[in-house]
Amino acid sequence: MAKTLHLIVVGKLKDAHLEALENDYLKRINNPELIIHEVKASAENKEAEGEAIFKKVKDITPGGAGHLIAMTEWGKKHTSVAFAEWTKSLIERPAKIIFLIAGAEGFSDEILKSCQERISLSELTFPHKLARILLVEQLHRAQSIWYRDWE
């Protein structure tokens, strides 16, 4: 069972308001914990960003047992309840769960080929920094749904 979820994002938030909002949700996400890993953005070079993502994945999963999930508008869509059920099934697996959010140019083809799943937060396209906040909020909401259903 996964004790920790990982989120690899390209770039930093650099906005105190977004950081405060994210930190508020992160304090509430505790079982499993969510760790955010930021990799350097590369001006209009998604291949370089892809290499940085791969390097971070290797750091997180030295044995190679990671389940990579690309957050993309072309991915599978869920309701919040279905997302909660899906994430619950993910954390019961032995592999490390790693969500990926690309930079402004999107994912390199190599990253997309390496992902086991693609998930969408909406049919709308969001800036990657806002998508990061939305994913963190939905992971918090998923935990709230799990605990509500257990009562």
C-alpha positions in Angstrom: 0.0 0.0 0.0 1.3 3.4 -1.0 2.2 5.5 2.1 3.0 8.5 0.0 1.7 10.0 -3.2 4.0 12.1 -5.4 3.4 15.0 -7.7 6.1 16.1 -10.1 5.4 19.5 -11.5 7.3 21.7 -14.0 8.0 25.1 -12.5 7.4 26.8 -9.2 4.3 28.6 -8.0 6.0 31.9 -7.3 2.6 33.3 -6.1 2.2 33.7 -2.3 -1.6 33.3 -2.6 -1.4 30.1 -4.5 1.3 28.8 -2.2 -0.8 29.5 0.8 -3.8 27.8 -0.7 -1.7 24.7 -1.7 -0.1 24.5 1.8 -3.5 24.7 3.4 -4.6 21.6 1.4 -1.3 19.8 1.9 -1.7 20.1 5.7 -5.0 18.2 5.4 -3.7 15.5 3.2 -2.2 12.9 5.5 -3.1 9.3 4.7 -1.3 8.9 2.3 0.8 12.0 2.4 1.4 14.0 -0.8 4.9 15.2 -1.6 5.4 17.8 -4.4 8.6 17.8 -6.4 9.3 20.8 -8.6 11.5 20.5 -11.6 13.0 23.3 -13.6 10.9 24.8 -16.4 12.8 25.1 -19.7 11.7 27.9 -22.0 9.6 26.3 -24.7 11.5 23.0 -24.6 9.3 20.2 -23.4 12.0 17.6 -24.2 14.3 19.1 -21.6 11.4 19.3 -19.1 10.7 15.6 -19.9 14.3 14.7 -19.1 14.0 16.6 -15.8 10.8 14.7 -15.0 12.4 11.3 -15.8 15.3 12.2 -13.5 13.0 13.0 -10.7 11.0 9.8 -11.3 14.2 7.8 -11.0 15.0 9.6 -7.8 11.6 8.6 -6.3 11.6 5.1 -7.7 15.2 3.8 -7.8 13.9 0.3 -8.3 11.6 1.4 -11.2 8.3 0.4 -9.6 6.4 3.6 -10.3 2.9 4.2 -11.6 3.0 7.4 -13.7 -0.2 9.4 -14.2 -0.1 12.3 -16.7 -2.5 15.1 -15.9 -3.7 16.2 -19.3 -6.9 17.6 -20.7 -7.0 14.6 -23.0 -7.1 12.1 -20.1 -9.9 10.2 -18.5 -12.5 12.3 -16.7 -14.0 11.4 -13.3 -16.5 12.9 -11.0 -15.1 13.7 -7.5 -16.6 10.5 -6.1 -15.2 8.4 -9.0 -11.8 10.1 -8.6 -11.9 9.2 -4.9 -12.6 5.6 -5.6 -9.9 5.5 -8.3 -7.3 7.0 -6.0 -8.3 4.6 -3.3 -7.6 1.7 -5.6 -4.3 3.2 -6.6 -2.9 3.5 -3.1 -3.7 -0.1 -2.5 -1.1 -1.1 -5.1 2.6 -1.7 -4.2 3.9 0.7 -6.8 4.7 4.3 -6.0 2.0 6.6 -7.4 3.4 9.6 -9.3 1.2 12.3 -10.8 2.8 14.5 -13.4 1.9 18.0 -14.5 3.8 19.4 -17.5 4.9 23.0 -18.1 3.2 25.4 -20.5 4.3 23.5 -23.6 2.8 20.2 -22.4 4.4 16.8 -22.1 7.1 15.4 -24.4 6.0 12.3 -26.4 8.4 10.2 -24.3 6.8 11.1 -21.0 3.3 10.4 -22.4 4.5 7.0 -23.7 5.9 6.2 -20.2 2.7 6.9 -18.3 0.4 4.1 -17.4 -2.6 6.5 -17.2 -3.8 9.9 -18.3 -6.3 11.8 -16.2 -8.1 15.1 -16.9 -9.3 17.5 -14.2 -11.8 19.0 -16.7 -12.7 19.5 -20.3 -11.3 23.0 -19.9 -7.6 23.7 -20.2 -6.0 25.2 -17.1 -2.6 26.9 -16.7 -0.3 24.3 -15.2 0.0 26.2 -11.9 -3.8 26.3 -11.4 -4.0 22.6 -12.4 -1.5 21.9 -9.6 -3.8 23.5 -7.1 -6.9 21.8 -8.5 -5.2 18.3 -8.3 -4.1 18.9 -4.7 -7.6 20.0 -3.8 -9.1 16.9 -5.5 -6.7 14.7 -3.6 -7.9 16.3 -0.4 -11.5 15.9 -1.4 -10.9 12.3 -2.2 -9.6 11.7 1.3 -12.6 13.5 2.7 -14.9 11.2 0.7 -13.1 8.1 1.9 -13.4 9.1 5.5 -17.0 10.1 5.1 -17.9 6.8 3.5 -16.2 4.9 6.4 -18.4 6.5 9.0 
